[in-house]
Amino acid sequence: MSFGPSLIFDKSSLESLNLDEAALLDNFYRSSITPLFFVECLADLEKAIKSRSTPEQIVGSLALRTPDAQSSAHAHHRRILGQELSGYLDLSQVLERPMVPHGEPVQLGDKRGIIFRRSPEEQALERWTRAEFLEVERSHAKIWRQAIMRINHDDLVKTITAGVGHWRKPKSLEDAKQMADTIIDNMDPEWLIGFGLELLDIPEAIAYVQGKWAEKRKPPVRNYLPYFTLMLTINIFFSLVIQTQLLRNVKQSHQVDLAYLYYLPFCSVFTSKDRFHAQILPLFMNQRQTFVHGDELKEDLSRLVSRYAALPEDVQRTGLITFAHTPPDDTSFLVTRLWDIYLPNWRAIRDYKKPQTDPEEDKQLVEEINRWVDGGQGVVSHNEHDIDKLDHVTITRRVKARKGRWRRFSEEQEQRMWEYEQSKKNKDS
């Protein structure tokens, strides 16, 4: 498949797409599936659905539309915060790239690499497409749903007001963001660290973090702990706004919508149909990032479906990986403009003629990769954490060969994929 800009979507944007459009979304974007998306999906299992479809059917349909080729389950924001507090994360080096957990260090001979296997959440999505919901997932649905309903906005306001004092009511959302930044930058930094960690429910880390901060000669908190600062700013901003009429009909579920902002540093493009997101997200995005309304995304994908569906049948049989490896040159397409922003050299790469390779060498390479993935004889672990010193990074996926109307691979590739699956089944049996 192609590469494309790194994308985060919420449920509102994805559920508006049909299966043909969803396949092209997966074809042209690299999606990060946040834990909040799973929270939203599982919460649907506990809702009273006002339609003829059951909750299981609705969640299963959404899972089927979820990207499975160019996607990865994103690390939880609390885990990311823990990495920063421990000194293992430098947010300035992230560069809008996703944080992917479950990396497994593997070594074969003198070659070292990391295998990223499917996360438990990705495995669950695959089950949901078959309407298979484990009892543990139903239990999580109840717990997460109850947790959302227990959120008390009044308590959030009282806690923050007690800490930072009474401030004037903001005149606009932009004003509220500026006020939150002012509060962060003008409070006693040592107190701010303690207050913020209490608010974010990590009080056990206060002494350690304050001690490490003091060892670094007490730099500005915004520079020393930028991810912590982002999370704290989001909460202060929200506490200022919900005392006004700047956001209409603030609901308990908006706490989940707000938490999507914690993942902004890890994408180039964020898409949502949610009015709450459309109003707030641009305030927290940097100049390199783009917010795309879900309606605009759907319209663009619908145009792409019409364009590619008109291709001759013999072209379509070569698969999306061939005839839609890159977007159209036509800049009237949103996807083309986004590729021009985030992958400015994509046309040169597209036109590059790869030298012919030896089929036998290709076969040996595939066999070696399979040994890495399957944990064949001689594969061991290693302790190298610097990705620049590794020989390879491999991401394993179970990708549906066809999605909607589209054949995603050529007939020959489909045959090789089938043969590989059959050989694995024979080995396992």
Order of alpha helices (4+ residues) and beta strands (2+ residues): beta-alpha-alpha-beta-alpha-alpha-beta-alpha-beta-beta-alpha-alpha-alpha-alpha-alpha-alpha-alpha-alpha-alpha-beta-alpha-beta-alpha-alpha-alpha-alpha-alpha-alpha-beta-beta-beta-beta-alpha
